[in-house]
């Protein structure tokens, strides 16, 4: 008889329980053990419904076989094709298209974009035909198989799910005639649940054709970029005499931006969307801006539309309606904010407004409800600069519950972040009694997770300075440490020495871009909205890639930081001069918050701690301290970051290593 190994001897019970006693003990333990809620499939499935796709793919489905099967219908494999910067990868993307659930298609700018689209159409058609054939074979196989072949059936179904699943999400961004390009592939998109179009050309889309071919659509987001127009001519339901006879659609979200449409068709659509919870009509166009004199103007009846929406009793959680060149009246604005969405005032957390900055009327309306706003979206026709007495600034300094702010067309003053007034410069005097002054403040929304915001400066010459960049990066990294989705934009043009130039944030080491490495939970990062030529060096960016920045890059960064000694000495002198001229700002006696007194700030321990962390805001010494922290062997930057985009036209987003290669090659 083989002797037991030492490990097995250690695991043996020195006093074994008789078999009858063990059985009795097992029954007793089973009767007293309370089952975990995770053992109930219905509860577990409900929990998984709140988990994002990335977490499901990276973690949940790898736990066990049960979790995989419960989430196989939720997991979506995505593909991205960038026809502008990397068209050579088209064949690789098309080869991986079978089984992909999401496709992001960025069209190129040259004639090859039409050739690319033709190739995509052929592959979609081939995959669609193959999927239908596999479905037929699957049903025949199930009918003919015996119960003993269950495991073989399960494995074969798994493989088909991973390779033959139809496309469920489609994003098309760029210059493409969608009216001619989309209809040929609509039969292949029967399983589509989400469609997003961001078009940079004038084109037309037949909504009725789209809704008929894709009855499973839940999210539709259609927009025309810049000065273009997307036409949605009616009627949208030509295949039935009355839209009310049409089967209800599954639509949950409808967002239309810079489109031109017949109001009656939109109203007909809303009558068959009982599940709709998000409706945003942003900057509707009366005429095509490119041909304002050649086409009849479309008229919108705001009062009638609001009455129609209210009569449908939709369960809307978010609503917005705005018309380009036709601001809503005060009464219409208030009706949109309070009468359309049927939620208690204390539970209304999402607001969307068409304005360059929050006006006093909007602030009063927001103050009329409990301060529970979690999402604020600000739309506009073009980039607009905030005033020194900004309503948005006052709101941010008084809204502790705000978690998502999307205002990409609102240019926020950097001076509102300059707590220590370091942007004034050595010789610039304080604002006089007749000059509109800017009062910096600390935002109360320190749990902010989404921030899309542009910036500008009262002194255009400082917008591209290293100090300006260090203030933006340093402030956001300290005041909003929970950020997941960050987009930092700049005003489109500035004046310097009587010449117009496109400002660019200082992205080299001296500009403090590395200060954003403090954002531990960051998932998406975008800086700049259009292509800019910046002479990056590898050591300026390699710190973003965890454990991959070479020793040579580390030595180069240490060398650059060592060359800052003279700058740091000069910085200390300027600080002494600033304090002598403007006073000691760190005492906070001369820089009260917008909404609280200095005494109130001192009583708030959280604000006091943030103020302490911001003591070196805008200074080069802050960047030096961060570089020293990054040189440690255990430093890890942005563990959760999945997409980053630095000064490129499309918000395509790449992995950090791919973006570094694009910028430095």
PyMOL commands that set and color helices and strands:
alter all, ss='L'
color gray80, all
select helices_A, chain A and resi 6-11+19-32+37-39+41-48+53-58+60-62+65-71+87-95+112-144+147-164+178-181+183-189+207-213+243-245+263-270+289-291+302-312+330-338+345-347+360-367+391-396+414-416+460-462+466-479+509-511+513-518+538-544+551-562+565-582+585-587+598-603+605-613+620-630+656-664
alter helices_A, ss='H'
color red, helices_A
select strands_A, chain A and resi 78-82+102-106+169-174+194-199+203-204+219-224+230-232+253-257+259-261+278-284+318-323+350-354+375-379+384-385+404-413+450-456+485-490+494-496+499-501+524-527+643-646
alter strands_A, ss='S'
color yellow, strands_A
deselect
rebuild
show_as cartoon
